[in-house]
Amino acid sequence: MTASDAPLPADVEARIAEGAFLLIDKPRGPSSHQVTAWARGLLGVERAGHAGTLDPNVSGLLWIGVGPALKLLPLLLEFPKRYVGVVEFHAPVDARDLARVAAEFTGPIFQTPPVRSAVRRERRVRTIHRLEIVERTPTRALLDVVGDSGTYIRTLAVDLGEALGVGAHLAELRRTGTGPFRETASVTLAALADAVERARAGETGPLGALLHPIDEVWREFPHLVLRDAAASAVAHGAGLARGGINAVGRPFASGARVVLVSRGGELVAFGTALVASTALAERADGWVVRPERVLADPGRFPPAWRTATTGRPTREAPG
């Protein structure tokens, strides 16, 4: 048996079984789906998924989840994305006009997804948090853009050209960040392949360093610490009522994504806040979080809540 045929060491398999993320530097050419499939094959896992699709001719940071990390991919879609792109104008543009229009496009803007996008073409609002002109010539501009998840940078380039009255298109694009995570933490597929081979040969450190634990993601979100009975109820599919909260982390608004953890620090679920954190003190009861996805193994949380009449577990959830 050669090193390339050998199974991964038990400690690496255990890391994957716990759930892990790969931060891959996607090259231009292949689709995000193809890159994910290659990563899945290198690790020898049955399932893998990515968050935030990059077009084939776009490079940059691509998150790939394996094991239980797949369930956390929706949280990654909450993060703003950062891009560096080259916009090519169809006629010379004055520097002052470009600066003025860039300022006008900073903040909430309307966008319609491109014709070839995979989503329904409905006009929607996205917020551009940053639109900086890094370099420019009369007909080209290098932009540093931070926008809400779901912002179409190609559409932004076209809209900038229309606002300037000259027309424009996006010549090149690279994703350089997702939320607090930067491209400097990403690795190429070649580096991943090398780390896998070294792990199969007995040197697991390099591959272990590329398998980011899931708490790197969920700790970026507001979280609620649950009482033991509430953690058990949520793990079995119930909603979260006010009485089930043991402690509150950082503040959050109504409608925000929040993470639910046990008193022992184990991730139980994530969901949508039905009330703001500031309103919790005013409530003695009632539903406060609608869970969207349970992450915990229900078997680790024996049912601890019973109905008064039958003594059986109830799994009622808020509507």
C-alpha positions in Angstrom: 0.0 0.0 0.0 1.4 3.4 -1.0 1.0 6.6 1.0 -1.6 7.9 -1.5 -3.7 4.7 -0.9 -3.4 4.7 2.9 -6.3 5.9 5.0 -6.1 9.1 7.0 -4.8 8.7 10.6 -7.5 8.2 13.2 -6.9 11.6 14.8 -7.6 13.3 11.5 -10.7 11.2 10.8 -11.9 12.2 14.3 -11.4 15.9 13.5 -13.4 15.6 10.3 -16.1 13.7 12.2 -16.4 16.6 14.6 -16.9 18.9 11.7 -14.3 21.1 10.0 -13.9 23.9 7.5 -11.3 24.4 4.7 -10.4 27.8 3.5 -9.5 27.2 -0.1 -7.9 29.7 -2.5 -10.0 28.9 -5.5 -8.2 29.4 -8.8 -9.7 30.9 -11.9 -11.2 28.2 -14.3 -13.0 25.5 -12.3 -16.4 26.1 -10.7 -16.9 26.2 -7.0 -18.6 22.8 -7.2 -15.6 21.3 -8.9 -13.2 22.7 -6.3 -15.4 21.3 -3.6 -15.5 17.9 -5.3 -11.7 17.8 -5.5 -11.4 18.7 -1.8 -13.9 16.0 -1.0 -11.9 13.4 -3.0 -8.6 14.5 -1.4 -10.0 14.0 2.1 -11.9 10.8 1.2 -15.2 12.0 2.6 -18.6 11.3 1.1 -20.0 14.8 1.5 -18.7 18.3 1.4 -20.3 21.7 0.6 -19.3 25.2 -0.1 -20.7 28.6 1.1 -20.8 31.6 -1.3 -20.4 30.4 -4.9 -17.6 32.0 -7.0 -18.0 32.0 -10.8 -15.5 29.9 -12.7 -13.4 33.0 -13.8 -13.4 34.4 -10.2 -10.7 33.5 -7.8 -10.3 33.8 -4.0 -11.5 32.6 -0.7 -13.9 29.7 -0.8 -15.3 28.0 2.4 -15.7 24.3 2.2 -17.4 22.3 5.0 -17.1 18.6 5.8 -18.9 16.6 8.4 -21.2 18.5 10.8 -19.7 21.7 9.5 -22.1 21.3 6.6 -25.0 22.3 8.8 -23.2 25.6 9.6 -22.8 26.8 6.0 -25.9 29.0 6.2 -24.2 31.0 9.0 -21.3 31.7 6.6 -23.7 33.3 4.2 -24.5 35.9 6.9 -21.0 37.4 6.7 -20.3 40.4 4.4 -17.8 39.6 1.5 -14.8 41.5 0.5 -13.6 41.7 -3.1 -10.9 43.3 -5.2 -12.0 43.9 -8.8 -10.9 45.6 -11.9 -13.6 47.7 -13.6 -13.1 48.6 -17.3 -14.9 51.7 -18.5 -16.0 52.1 -22.1 -14.7 55.7 -22.3 -12.3 57.8 -20.2 -13.6 58.8 -16.7 -12.6 61.9 -14.7 -11.2 61.1 -11.3 -13.6 63.4 -9.5 -16.6 62.0 -11.2 -15.5 58.4 -10.3 -15.0 59.4 -6.7 -18.4 61.1 -6.5 -20.2 58.1 -8.0 -18.3 55.7 -5.7 -19.5 57.7 -2.7 -23.1 57.5 -4.0 -22.9 53.7 -4.3 -21.7 53.3 -0.7 -24.6 52.3 1.5 -27.9 50.6 0.6 -28.4 50.1 -3.1 -30.9 48.3 -5.3 -29.6 45.3 -7.4 -31.1 42.8 -9.8 -29.2 39.5 -10.1 -27.6 38.9 -13.5 -29.5 36.9 -16.2 -27.2 33.9 -15.7 -27.4 33.9 -11.9 -28.7 30.9 -10.0 -31.3 32.9 -8.0 -34.6 34.4 -8.9 -34.2 37.7 -10.7 -36.0 40.0 -8.3 -34.8 43.5 -7.4 -33.3 43.5 -3.9 -31.5 45.8 -1.5 -27.9 45.2 -0.6 -25.6 47.4 1.4 -22.1 48.3 0.2 -20.1 48.9 3.3 -17.0 50.0 1.5 -16.2 51.1 -2.0 -12.6 52.3 -2.3 -10.7 53.2 -5.4 -7.3 51.7 -4.9 -5.8 52.6 -8.3 -7.1 54.1 -11.5 -6.4 55.1 -15.1 -8.8 57.1 -17.3 -10.4 53.8 -18.4 -9.8 51.4 -15.6 -10.2 51.3 -11.8 -9.1 48.8 -9.2 -11.8 48.7 -6.5 -11.8 47.3 -2.9 -15.4 46.4 -2.1 -17.1 45.1 1.0 -20.8 44.3 0.6 -23.6 42.2 2.0 -23.7 38.6 1.2 -25.5 38.3 -2.1 -24.0 41.5 -3.6 -23.3 41.1 -7.3 -20.0 42.8 -8.0 -20.5 42.4 -11.8 -23.8 44.2 -11.5 -22.2 46.9 -9.4 -19.5 47.5 -12.1 -22.2 47.8 -14.8 -24.2 50.2 -12.6 -21.2 52.4 -12.0 -20.6 52.7 -15.7 -24.2 53.7 -16.3 -24.1 56.3 -13.5 -21.0 57.7 -15.1 -22.7 57.7 -18.5 -19.9 55.7 -20.2 -20.7 52.1 -19.7 -18.5 49.6 -17.9 -17.9 45.9 -17.2 -16.0 43.9 -14.7 -12.7 42.7 -16.1 -11.4 40.7 -13.1 -12.5 39.8 -9.6 -11.1 38.1 -6.5 -12.7 37.4 -3.2 -10.3 38.5 -0.4 -12.5 38.0 2.7 -15.6 36.6 4.3 -16.6 38.3 7.5 -13.5 38.5 9.7 -11.7 35.8 7.7 -9.1 36.9 5.1 -7.5 35.3 2.1 -4.2 35.1 4.0 -5.7 32.1 5.9 -6.6 30.2 2.7 -4.6 27.5 0.9 -4.4 26.2 -2.6 -5.7 22.7 -3.6 -2.0 21.7 -4.2 -1.2 22.6 -0.6 -4.2 20.6 0.6 -3.1 17.6 -1.5 0.4 17.9 0.0 -0.9 18.0 3.5 -3.1 15.0 2.9 -0.2 13.0 1.6 2.0 14.0 4.6 -0.8 13.0 7.0 -1.1 9.6 5.3 2.6 9.2 5.8 2.2 9.9 9.5 2.8 13.7 9.7 -0.7 15.0 10.7 0.2 18.5 11.8 0.0 20.3 8.5 -3.4 18.9 7.6 -4.7 19.4 11.1 -3.8 23.1 10.8 -6.0 23.3 7.6 -9.1 21.8 9.3 -10.6 24.8 11.0 -12.9 23.8 13.9 -16.6 24.9 13.6 -16.4 27.1 16.7 -14.3 29.6 14.6 -17.6 30.3 12.8 -20.3 30.1 15.4 -18.4 32.2 18.0 -18.6 35.1 15.6 -22.4 35.3 16.3 -24.4 36.3 19.4 -25.2 33.3 21.5 -27.5 32.2 24.3 -26.5 29.8 27.0 -29.4 27.4 27.7 -30.5 25.8 30.8 -30.1 22.0 30.8 -33.8 21.2 30.2 -34.0 23.8 27.4 -30.9 22.4 25.7 -32.4 19.0 25.7 -35.7 20.3 24.3 -34.0 22.3 21.5 -31.8 19.3 20.7 -35.0 17.3 20.1 -36.6 19.9 17.9 -38.4 22.3 20.3 -38.3 26.1 20.1 -36.7 28.2 22.8 -38.8 29.9 25.4 -37.7 32.8 27.7 -37.4 30.5 30.7 -34.9 28.3 29.0 -32.1 31.0 28.9 -29.3 30.7 31.4 -27.2 33.6 30.1 -27.0 36.1 27.2 -23.9 36.9 25.2 -23.5 40.1 23.2 -26.6 42.1 22.2 -28.7 41.2 19.2 -31.7 42.6 17.3 -35.0 40.9 16.6 -34.5 38.8 13.4 -30.8 38.3 13.9 -29.2 34.9 13.7 -28.3 33.6 17.1 -26.4 30.5 18.3 -27.7 28.3 21.2 -25.2 26.5 23.4 -25.4 24.3 26.4 -24.0 25.3 29.8 -21.0 23.1 29.0 -20.3 25.1 25.9 -21.6 22.5 23.4 -23.2 23.9 20.2 -26.9 22.9 20.2 -28.5 24.8 17.4 -28.8 28.2 15.6 -31.9 30.1 14.8 -33.6 33.4 14.4 -34.3 35.7 17.3 -38.0 36.6 17.7 -37.2 39.4 20.1 -34.2 41.7 20.6 -31.8 40.9 23.5 -32.9 44.2 25.2 -36.5 42.9 25.4 -35.6 39.7 27.2 -35.6 41.3 30.6 -39.2 42.4 30.1 -40.4 38.9 29.2 -41.2 36.2 31.8 -42.2 33.6 29.2 -43.0 33.1 25.5 -41.0 32.0 22.6 -37.8 34.0 22.0 -35.9 32.0 19.3 -37.1 29.9 16.4 -34.4 27.2 15.8 -33.5 26.7 12.1 -31.0 23.9 12.4 -30.1 21.5 15.3 -26.4 20.8 15.4 -26.2 18.6 18.5 -26.7 14.9 18.6 -30.1 14.4 20.3 -28.7 11.2 21.9 -26.4 13.4 24.0 -29.3 15.2 25.4 -31.9 12.8 27.0 -35.4 14.3 27.1 -35.7 16.3 30.3 -39.1 18.0 29.7 -42.4 16.3 30.2 -46.1 17.1 29.9 -48.0 17.4 33.1 -50.7 14.9 32.0 -48.9 12.2 30.0 -45.3 12.4 31.3 -44.2 12.1 27.6 -41.7 14.5 25.9 -43.3 17.4 24.0 -41.6 18.8 20.9 -43.8 21.8 20.4 -42.1 24.7 18.5 -43.1 28.3 17.9 -45.0 29.0 14.8 
